[in-house]
Amino acid sequence: MTILQRFGATARLLQEDEGLVTLEWVALAAAVIVLGIGVVSIIKPSVNTAASVVGSNLLSSVNSNS
């Protein structure tokens, strides 16, 4: 397949309604994934700190009951 044939196929895909709908869904899915990664990277330090505190409290509670 030559470059012109590929370009023509891409142009037809973008001109048809089905192609545009597919492109929109791909863009929407990519945006959701990027936002999800962003949210996880923002809250990860807080979750790690909270989990560490809970683990320390649980360990001290178990050790004091022994």
C-alpha positions as CSV (number, residue, x, y, z in Angstrom):
1,M,0.0,0.0,0.0
2,T,1.5,3.3,-1.0
3,I,1.5,6.5,1.0
4,L,-1.2,8.0,-1.1
5,Q,-3.4,5.0,-0.7
6,R,-3.0,5.1,3.1
7,F,-3.8,8.9,3.1
8,G,-6.9,8.3,1.0
9,A,-8.1,5.5,3.3
10,T,-7.5,7.8,6.3
11,A,-9.3,10.7,4.6
12,R,-12.3,8.5,3.8
13,L,-12.3,7.3,7.5
14,L,-12.4,10.8,8.8
15,Q,-15.1,11.9,6.3
16,E,-17.5,9.1,7.1
17,D,-19.7,9.3,10.2
18,E,-18.6,5.9,11.5
19,G,-14.9,7.0,11.3
20,L,-15.6,10.2,13.2
21,V,-17.5,8.4,15.9
22,T,-14.7,5.9,16.3
23,L,-12.2,8.7,16.5
24,E,-14.2,10.5,19.1
25,W,-14.5,7.4,21.3
26,V,-10.8,6.7,21.0
27,A,-10.1,10.3,22.0
28,L,-12.6,10.1,24.9
29,A,-11.0,6.8,26.1
30,A,-7.5,8.3,26.0
31,A,-8.7,11.4,28.0
32,V,-10.2,9.2,30.7
33,I,-7.0,7.2,31.0
34,V,-4.9,10.3,31.2
35,L,-7.1,11.8,33.8
36,G,-7.1,8.6,35.8
37,I,-3.3,8.4,35.8
38,G,-3.2,12.1,36.9
39,V,-5.6,11.5,39.8
40,V,-3.7,8.5,41.0
41,S,-0.4,10.3,40.8
42,I,-1.9,13.2,42.9
43,I,-3.4,11.0,45.7
44,K,-0.8,8.3,45.9
45,P,1.5,10.1,48.4
46,S,-1.5,10.7,50.8
47,V,-2.6,7.1,50.5
48,N,0.9,5.8,51.2
49,T,1.2,8.1,54.3
50,A,-2.2,7.0,55.6
51,A,-1.4,3.3,55.0
52,S,1.9,3.7,56.8
53,V,0.2,5.3,59.8
54,V,-2.5,2.6,60.0
55,G,0.2,-0.1,59.7
56,S,2.3,1.4,62.5
57,N,-0.8,1.7,64.8
58,L,-1.8,-1.8,64.0
59,L,1.7,-3.2,64.7
60,S,2.0,-1.3,68.0
61,S,-1.5,-2.5,69.1
62,V,-0.6,-6.1,68.3
63,N,2.8,-5.8,70.1
64,S,1.2,-4.2,73.2
65,N,-1.3,-7.1,73.5
66,S,1.4,-9.8,73.4
